[in-house]
Amino acid sequence: MKASILQENLARAVSRTNRIVSSKPALPILSHLLLVAKKEGLLVTASTVETTEEVFVGAKTEKEGGLCVPAKIFSELVSSLPQDAVTIEEKEGSLLVSCGGARATVAGMSAGEFPPAKKEAGKDDKKAAKKNVTIKKDALVSILSFVLFAAATDDGRPLLTGVKIVQKEEGALFAATDGYRLSTYQSSLVFGPATDILVPGRALAEVLRVCQEEKEAGDPTLSDDGSGDLVIVVGDTTIVTRRIDGQYPNFEKIIPTGHTTTAAPDKEALMKAVKSASIFARDSANIVRLRITKNTLTISANAPQVGENAVTLDARTEGDDGDIAFNSRFLLELLANFPGEELTFEMTGSLNPGAFRSPKDPRLLHIIMPVRVSSG
């Protein structure tokens, strides 16, 4: 293998793929990047047990071939090189790297040891090609930004680390929950009448990052060839991920069907109030209280060793007065990811889930389970 590539292009491909490399990989080879020089350019690949990411960049190839190199070392090396043409060449199992006056040799592993990447569904299979779906990039960014933060990050609960995608009559419904909160987005996307899949949240988080970075790229495509793998292509980046197998919780049963109290405060004012209360909530399990009275919403917290705090906001209210308590972290993460300047909070008693909606976008719904606290 021997190829030349601009340093900035190589650095972009390496830093992007390096993001998914685990610090504790299941196999030693998964701590490496696979570099493959082809006639058309250079393919840089990283993989975990469940997800593979490939970035293709233009390069001048003198000799085709491939080699695996340690991801961390190679990423740091490439980022330290001057902005010039970089030549990479495989010799006797090592990668020779030269750029300007810089020279380096990186010990490698055989490309054959790297787990094979799936081909893009639909390229060579006419039946699979019918299952390709193009998604507006802005729409996908909006969807993932609203649901991903509610997914669990604890691998001890693998089902809850995924995002559920279910085809409804009005479009595909995206949902994520960690057992304490739930985000759903009712899109108008059509994947197919039988679509009911659970996609790893980490893979979709990488899709979101790539969409946000690739501002000039076209709309992403999603392919499902029925093998259990999903292929998502954004510009020159391809992400292949396995589905998560298992029975996802019936999240729809916790969605309130009605409410007795509503409050519609300014979102930014609410965020500032919750941040203020969270300072005092740190020593009391992050619990903040919300009290709704006529045209006001009060956010408060207290800890015997620290003190207490309360902020009263103007809000459009309807229905009964109400009191409820939530984990402040859940509220802050919701507000940080909630689009627009307005939101409406709905509740039915202090022990039932609270619902947060957008008055301008009925597709969005966020549910937070309340915290039981003593009165007073």
C-alpha positions as semicolon CSV with decimal commas, in nm:
position;residue;x (nm);y (nm);z (nm)
1;M;0,000;0,000;0,000
2;K;0,120;0,348;-0,087
3;A;-0,087;0,665;-0,116
4;S;-0,063;1,043;-0,080
5;I;-0,333;1,255;0,079
6;L;-0,369;1,609;0,210
7;Q;-0,307;1,630;0,585
8;E;-0,635;1,809;0,658
9;N;-0,836;1,545;0,473
10;L;-0,657;1,260;0,646
11;A;-0,694;1,429;0,986
12;R;-1,068;1,473;0,934
13;A;-1,117;1,107;0,842
14;V;-0,898;0,978;1,124
15;S;-1,044;1,200;1,397
16;R;-1,398;1,112;1,293
17;T;-1,351;0,736;1,290
18;N;-1,138;0,748;1,604
19;R;-1,443;0,876;1,796
20;I;-1,608;0,535;1,802
21;V;-1,295;0,342;1,904
22;S;-1,345;0,204;2,254
23;S;-1,086;0,254;2,526
24;K;-1,165;-0,103;2,632
25;P;-1,231;-0,289;2,306
26;A;-1,376;-0,639;2,302
27;L;-1,090;-0,746;2,071
28;P;-0,736;-0,600;2,044
29;I;-0,783;-0,531;1,672
30;L;-1,075;-0,298;1,753
31;S;-0,831;-0,049;1,907
32;H;-0,698;-0,001;1,552
33;L;-0,806;0,186;1,241
34;L;-0,811;0,005;0,909
35;L;-0,650;0,201;0,625
36;V;-0,726;0,074;0,275
37;A;-0,580;0,243;-0,033
38;K;-0,793;0,199;-0,344
39;K;-0,773;0,343;-0,692
40;E;-1,042;0,596;-0,604
41;G;-0,890;0,706;-0,273
42;L;-0,834;0,608;0,090
43;L;-1,089;0,435;0,312
44;V;-1,047;0,480;0,689
45;T;-1,251;0,242;0,906
46;A;-1,314;0,196;1,278
47;S;-1,533;-0,066;1,440
48;T;-1,686;-0,174;1,769
49;V;-1,881;-0,489;1,836
50;E;-2,203;-0,325;1,715
51;T;-2,102;-0,035;1,487
52;T;-1,861;0,028;1,199
53;E;-1,778;0,373;1,062
54;E;-1,604;0,432;0,729
55;V;-1,482;0,762;0,587
56;F;-1,372;0,782;0,224
57;V;-1,136;1,060;0,118
58;G;-0,966;1,141;-0,208
59;A;-0,604;1,030;-0,239
60;K;-0,342;0,958;-0,503
61;T;-0,282;0,584;-0,482
62;E;0,041;0,436;-0,616
63;K;-0,017;0,088;-0,474
64;E;-0,340;-0,060;-0,344
65;G;-0,349;-0,243;-0,013
66;G;-0,438;-0,210;0,352
67;L;-0,302;-0,209;0,706
68;C;-0,436;-0,167;1,059
69;V;-0,272;0,096;1,281
70;P;-0,329;0,186;1,649
71;A;-0,608;0,446;1,647
72;K;-0,488;0,667;1,931
73;I;-0,125;0,686;1,821
74;F;-0,209;0,737;1,454
75;S;-0,469;1,004;1,531
76;E;-0,224;1,200;1,747
77;L;0,048;1,164;1,484
78;V;-0,170;1,287;1,197
79;S;-0,295;1,587;1,393
80;S;0,066;1,689;1,466
81;L;0,174;1,687;1,100
82;P;0,208;2,009;0,897
83;Q;-0,065;2,098;0,648
84;D;0,098;1,937;0,349
85;A;0,072;1,619;0,146
86;V;0,107;1,307;0,361
87;T;0,251;0,989;0,213
88;I;0,163;0,660;0,381
89;E;0,332;0,336;0,279
90;E;0,311;-0,015;0,419
91;K;0,643;-0,197;0,458
92;E;0,688;-0,526;0,639
93;G;0,384;-0,481;0,861
94;S;0,454;-0,120;0,955
95;L;0,324;0,209;0,819
96;L;0,577;0,464;0,701
97;V;0,442;0,818;0,729
98;S;0,609;1,122;0,574
99;C;0,492;1,483;0,551
100;G;0,724;1,773;0,478
101;G;1,026;1,714;0,698
102;A;0,841;1,476;0,933
103;R;0,901;1,101;0,925
104;A;0,743;0,830;1,139
105;T;0,704;0,453;1,148
106;V;0,392;0,304;1,310
107;A;0,373;-0,066;1,393
108;G;0,067;-0,221;1,232
109;M;-0,141;-0,535;1,211
110;S;-0,265;-0,724;0,909
111;A;-0,573;-0,580;0,739
112;G;-0,712;-0,933;0,727
113;E;-0,756;-0,934;1,105
114;F;-1,000;-0,644;1,095
115;P;-1,369;-0,746;1,101
116;P;-1,516;-0,710;0,752
117;A;-1,745;-0,413;0,694
118;K;-2,087;-0,465;0,545
119;K;-2,139;-0,342;0,193
120;E;-2,389;-0,061;0,148
121;A;-2,727;-0,227;0,113
122;G;-2,875;-0,169;-0,226
123;K;-2,559;-0,110;-0,429
124;D;-2,549;-0,460;-0,572
125;D;-2,886;-0,595;-0,462
126;K;-3,194;-0,472;-0,645
127;K;-3,425;-0,609;-0,378
128;A;-3,233;-0,432;-0,102
129;A;-3,226;-0,110;-0,301
130;K;-3,603;-0,083;-0,265
131;K;-3,551;-0,038;0,109
132;N;-3,327;0,265;0,076
133;V;-3,478;0,574;0,238
134;T;-3,351;0,929;0,195
135;I;-3,405;1,154;0,497
136;K;-3,385;1,532;0,499
137;K;-3,073;1,614;0,697
138;D;-3,232;1,896;0,893
139;A;-3,523;1,669;0,985
140;L;-3,291;1,391;1,105
141;V;-3,089;1,637;1,314
142;S;-3,409;1,767;1,477
143;I;-3,534;1,416;1,553
144;L;-3,210;1,280;1,697
145;S;-3,138;1,595;1,897
146;F;-3,473;1,559;2,072
147;V;-3,472;1,186;2,149
148;L;-3,112;1,075;2,200
149;F;-3,048;1,244;2,533
150;A;-3,325;1,037;2,694
151;A;-3,163;0,703;2,607
152;A;-2,971;0,517;2,876
153;T;-2,591;0,514;2,863
154;D;-2,553;0,222;3,105
155;D;-2,460;-0,096;2,919
156;G;-2,615;-0,292;3,205
157;R;-2,950;-0,208;3,045
158;P;-2,871;-0,261;2,675
159;L;-3,231;-0,234;2,553
160;L;-3,264;0,115;2,699
161;T;-2,948;0,235;2,523
162;G;-3,132;0,216;2,193
163;V;-3,376;0,434;2,001
164;K;-3,702;0,267;1,904
165;I;-3,831;0,337;1,554
166;V;-4,186;0,223;1,481
167;Q;-4,379;0,291;1,163
168;K;-4,716;0,448;1,242
169;E;-4,989;0,551;1,000
170;E;-4,881;0,916;1,023
171;G;-4,509;0,834;0,994
172;A;-4,218;0,682;1,181
173;L;-4,223;0,735;1,558
174;F;-3,883;0,773;1,727
175;A;-3,863;0,706;2,102
176;A;-3,594;0,675;2,369
177;T;-3,619;0,614;2,743
178;D;-3,385;0,536;3,030
179;G;-3,668;0,431;3,258
180;Y;-3,697;0,772;3,425
181;R;-3,786;0,987;3,124
182;L;-3,910;0,942;2,769
183;S;-3,866;1,146;2,451
184;T;-4,077;1,079;2,144
185;Y;-4,083;1,244;1,802
186;Q;-4,366;1,165;1,564
187;S;-4,208;1,218;1,222
188;S;-4,366;1,198;0,879
189;L;-4,091;0,967;0,751
190;V;-4,194;0,644;0,581
191;F;-3,959;0,348;0,628
192;G;-4,205;0,068;0,552
193;P;-4,521;-0,077;0,708
194;A;-4,333;-0,346;0,902
195;T;-4,064;-0,119;1,049
196;D;-4,022;-0,186;1,422
197;I;-3,655;-0,168;1,512
198;L;-3,426;-0,076;1,799
199;V;-3,110;0,109;1,692
200;P;-2,807;0,164;1,921
201;G;-2,812;0,517;2,058
202;R;-2,433;0,550;2,030
203;A;-2,449;0,481;1,657
204;L;-2,723;0,740;1,607
205;A;-2,529;0,990;1,819
206;E;-2,241;0,952;1,574
207;V;-2,483;0,997;1,283
208;L;-2,602;1,319;1,446
209;R;-2,246;1,449;1,488
210;V;-2,160;1,370;1,126
211;C;-2,477;1,542;1,000
212;Q;-2,389;1,851;1,202
213;E;-2,031;1,852;1,071
214;E;-2,106;1,777;0,705
215;K;-2,287;2,101;0,627
216;E;-2,226;2,067;0,251
217;A;-2,322;1,699;0,227
218;G;-2,649;1,587;0,076
219;D;-2,935;1,426;0,263
220;P;-2,853;1,102;0,449
221;T;-2,974;0,765;0,324
222;L;-3,074;0,471;0,540
223;S;-3,064;0,117;0,407
224;D;-3,198;-0,204;0,559
225;D;-3,124;-0,524;0,373
226;G;-3,302;-0,746;0,624
227;S;-2,976;-0,890;0,762
228;G;-3,012;-0,717;1,097
229;D;-2,778;-0,432;1,003
230;L;-2,867;-0,074;0,918
231;V;-2,648;0,132;0,686
232;I;-2,659;0,511;0,713
233;V;-2,465;0,721;0,461
234;V;-2,390;1,090;0,515
235;G;-2,168;1,240;0,246
236;D;-1,842;1,041;0,240
237;T;-1,916;0,871;0,574
238;T;-2,089;0,534;0,610
239;I;-2,209;0,405;0,947
240;V;-2,318;0,042;0,975
241;T;-2,485;-0,069;1,295
242;R;-2,652;-0,381;1,424
243;R;-3,002;-0,369;1,559
244;I;-3,053;-0,438;1,928
245;D;-3,253;-0,757;1,984
246;G;-3,506;-0,783;2,265
247;Q;-3,844;-0,663;2,386
248;Y;-3,845;-0,286;2,431
249;P;-4,065;-0,154;2,713
250;N;-4,419;-0,052;2,622
251;F;-4,345;0,319;2,659
252;E;-4,680;0,432;2,524
253;K;-4,863;0,313;2,835
254;I;-4,695;0,579;3,052
255;I;-4,793;0,869;2,824
256;P;-5,066;1,065;3,004
257;T;-5,400;1,075;2,824
258;G;-5,514;1,389;3,006
259;H;-5,413;1,649;3,262
260;T;-5,558;1,870;3,535
261;T;-5,291;2,142;3,543
262;T;-5,087;2,322;3,277
263;A;-4,820;2,591;3,286
264;A;-4,650;2,765;2,993
265;P;-4,343;2,962;3,109
266;D;-4,068;3,118;2,901
267;K;-3,818;2,840;2,833
268;E;-3,501;3,043;2,896
269;A;-3,640;3,183;3,220
270;L;-3,730;2,832;3,331
271;M;-3,381;2,704;3,252
272;K;-3,221;2,981;3,459
273;A;-3,456;2,908;3,748
274;V;-3,383;2,535;3,740
275;K;-3,008;2,601;3,723
276;S;-3,037;2,824;4,027
277;A;-3,238;2,564;4,218
278;S;-3,000;2,285;4,116
279;I;-2,719;2,453;4,312
280;F;-2,915;2,390;4,631
281;A;-3,042;2,050;4,514
282;R;-2,697;1,889;4,488
283;D;-2,707;1,774;4,849
284;S;-3,068;1,658;4,831
285;A;-3,059;1,401;4,548
286;N;-3,093;1,676;4,284
287;I;-3,460;1,721;4,371
288;V;-3,631;2,044;4,266
289;R;-3,995;2,125;4,325
290;L;-4,238;2,289;4,085
291;R;-4,543;2,466;4,224
292;I;-4,812;2,594;3,989
293;T;-5,060;2,857;4,101
294;K;-5,264;3,107;3,900
295;N;-5,033;3,265;3,640
296;T;-4,714;3,164;3,827
297;L;-4,467;2,877;3,833
298;T;-4,229;2,853;4,129
299;I;-3,913;2,640;4,116
300;S;-3,751;2,567;4,451
301;A;-3,497;2,346;4,624
302;N;-3,367;2,309;4,975
303;A;-3,096;2,118;5,157
304;P;-3,064;2,144;5,535
305;Q;-2,685;2,180;5,524
306;V;-2,681;2,432;5,238
307;G;-2,993;2,643;5,245
308;E;-3,287;2,699;5,016
309;N;-3,375;2,873;4,692
310;A;-3,696;2,969;4,511
311;V;-3,766;3,149;4,183
312;T;-4,118;3,249;4,079
313;L;-4,188;3,293;3,708
314;D;-4,479;3,435;3,516
315;A;-4,660;3,161;3,327
316;R;-4,986;3,104;3,144
317;T;-5,167;2,850;3,359
318;E;-5,489;2,651;3,337
319;G;-5,665;2,414;3,574
320;D;-5,590;2,327;3,934
321;D;-5,295;2,439;4,141
322;G;-5,027;2,171;4,147
323;D;-4,707;2,058;4,316
324;I;-4,456;1,810;4,174
325;A;-4,085;1,729;4,211
326;F;-3,829;1,621;3,951
327;N;-3,461;1,541;3,921
328;S;-3,301;1,873;3,822
329;R;-3,062;1,702;3,580
330;F;-3,351;1,565;3,378
331;L;-3,511;1,908;3,358
332;L;-3,188;2,079;3,252
333;E;-3,113;1,821;2,982
334;L;-3,466;1,855;2,849
335;L;-3,448;2,234;2,836
336;A;-3,106;2,223;2,667
337;N;-3,248;2,004;2,389
338;F;-3,597;2,149;2,359
339;P;-3,639;2,354;2,038
340;G;-3,797;2,697;2,031
341;E;-3,863;2,951;2,304
342;E;-4,186;2,812;2,445
343;L;-4,297;2,492;2,612
344;T;-4,606;2,371;2,795
345;F;-4,594;2,157;3,108
346;E;-4,888;1,929;3,191
347;M;-4,948;1,732;3,510
348;T;-5,213;1,532;3,696
349;G;-5,114;1,511;4,059
350;S;-4,771;1,488;4,218
351;L;-4,717;1,115;4,157
352;N;-4,806;1,088;3,788
353;P;-4,563;1,153;3,501
354;G;-4,523;1,514;3,390
355;A;-4,552;1,592;3,019
356;F;-4,364;1,864;2,830
357;R;-4,489;1,969;2,489
358;S;-4,420;2,235;2,229
359;P;-4,716;2,466;2,159
360;K;-4,583;2,510;1,805
361;D;-4,479;2,153;1,723
362;P;-4,717;1,872;1,825
363;R;-4,466;1,611;1,706
364;L;-4,258;1,653;2,023
365;L;-4,333;1,495;2,360
366;H;-4,113;1,451;2,667
367;I;-4,217;1,268;2,983
368;I;-4,037;1,280;3,318
369;M;-4,123;1,055;3,611
370;P;-4,173;1,254;3,932
371;V;-3,985;1,212;4,257
372;R;-4,189;1,133;4,564
373;V;-4,121;1,391;4,836
374;S;-4,277;1,471;5,170
375;S;-4,518;1,763;5,179
376;G;-4,411;2,095;5,314
